[in-house]
Amino acid sequence: MERVFQITAVILIGVAAYFLWQNGMDGVFVAAVLGAVAFLLSIRFQVKERLKQRENETAEIDL
C-alpha cells in the first residue's frame, strides 16, 4: 500500500511540474498538495508497519 502512495506522490508532483510549466498556478497548488498528502500517507503506512513489527518482537520476548 505504501508503494501505491509513493507512486501516486511522484505522479502528482510530475503533474504539478507540468502545470507550473504551463503557468497554471491553481493546478500546481492542487497537484502539489495532493502529492504531499500521498507522500505523508506512504510514510504513515511505513510507520504503522514498523510499529506492528516492534510489537510482535516484544510479544515474542515476553513469551
C-alpha positions in Angstrom: 0.0 0.0 0.0 2.8 2.4 0.7 4.3 1.9 -2.8 0.9 2.9 -4.2 1.0 6.2 -2.3 4.7 6.7 -3.2 4.0 6.2 -6.9 0.9 8.5 -6.7 3.0 11.2 -5.0 5.6 11.1 -7.8 3.0 11.2 -10.5 1.2 14.2 -8.8 4.5 16.1 -8.4 5.1 15.5 -12.1 1.6 16.8 -12.8 2.4 19.9 -10.6 5.6 20.5 -12.6 3.6 20.3 -15.8 1.1 22.8 -14.6 4.0 25.0 -13.4 5.4 24.8 -16.9 2.0 25.7 -18.4 1.7 28.6 -15.9 -1.5 27.1 -14.3 -0.9 28.1 -10.7 -4.2 26.6 -9.4 -3.3 23.3 -10.9 0.2 23.5 -9.4 -1.3 24.1 -5.9 -3.8 21.3 -6.1 -1.4 18.7 -7.6 1.4 19.6 -5.1 -0.9 19.4 -2.1 -2.3 16.0 -3.2 1.2 14.8 -3.9 2.3 15.9 -0.4 -0.7 14.1 1.1 0.1 10.9 -0.8 3.7 11.1 0.4 2.7 11.6 4.0 0.2 8.7 3.8 3.0 6.5 2.5 5.1 7.5 5.5 2.2 6.7 7.8 1.9 3.2 6.4 5.6 2.6 6.8 5.5 3.8 10.5 2.4 1.6 11.1 4.2 -1.4 9.7 7.3 -0.8 11.8 5.2 -0.4 15.0 3.4 -3.7 14.2 6.8 -5.4 13.8 8.1 -4.0 17.0 5.0 -5.1 18.9 5.4 -8.6 17.5 9.1 -8.7 18.6 8.3 -7.6 22.1 5.5 -10.1 22.3 7.9 -12.9 21.4 10.4 -11.7 24.0 7.7 -11.7 26.7 6.9 -15.3 26.0 
